[in-house]
Amino acid sequence: MRSPFFSGVVYLVLGCIFTFFAIQQVTMNDWNFFVYLLLILATFDFGAGFRLIGLHFRIKKQKNKK
């Protein structure tokens, strides 16, 4: 089983990749449905990444308390 920290970093990397592709798409073409889809996916990935990294630190804090 992967740690929440590793999964969070993977989600953040995916969010950066989707954002990069969205920026490239806008510069080559114009705003279209595909760009909005990429940005929505990036938003979900960033949110999940930050949440999982926060979970990692909360679990670590609870273990150090005991």
N, C-alpha and C positions, 0 to 999 in steps of 0.2 A: 504494500500500500504506500502510495506517495504521500509525502508530508504536505500540509496545507501551504507551506511556504513555497515549495517547488511548483505546485499547481498554480499558485497565485502568480509566480514569475512567468510561467508559461502563458497564462491568460493575458498578462501585461504585454508580453512580446507579441502575441496574436493581435491585441488591440493596436499596437504600434504598426504592425504590418498592414492591417485593414485600413488604418488612417493613411499610411503611405500610399496604398493603392487608390484610395479615394482622392487624395490630392493629385496623383498622377492622372487619374481619369478626368478630373475637373480641368486640369491644364491642357490636356489633349482635346477634350470635347467640351461639353457644357454640363451643367447640372442636369442629371437625369435620375431615373429610378434606381439604377445600379449604384450610383454614388450614395444615395440615401440609404440603400440597403447596407452598403459597406460601413457607413457611419453608424447605423443602428447596431450592427454586429460589433463594431469597435467599442461603442458605449457599453454594451452588455459585457464585453470582455474586460474592459477597464473596471467596471463595477464589481464583477466577480473576482478579479485579481486583487483589488484593494481589500475586499471583504475577506478573502482567504488569507491574505498576509496579516490582516488584523486578527483573525482567528488564531493564527499561529502564535502571535505574541500574547494573546489572552491565555492560550493553553500553556505557554511557557511560563507566564506569570503565575498561573495556578499551581504548576508543578514546583516552582521555586518557593511558594508560600508554605507548602506542606513540609 
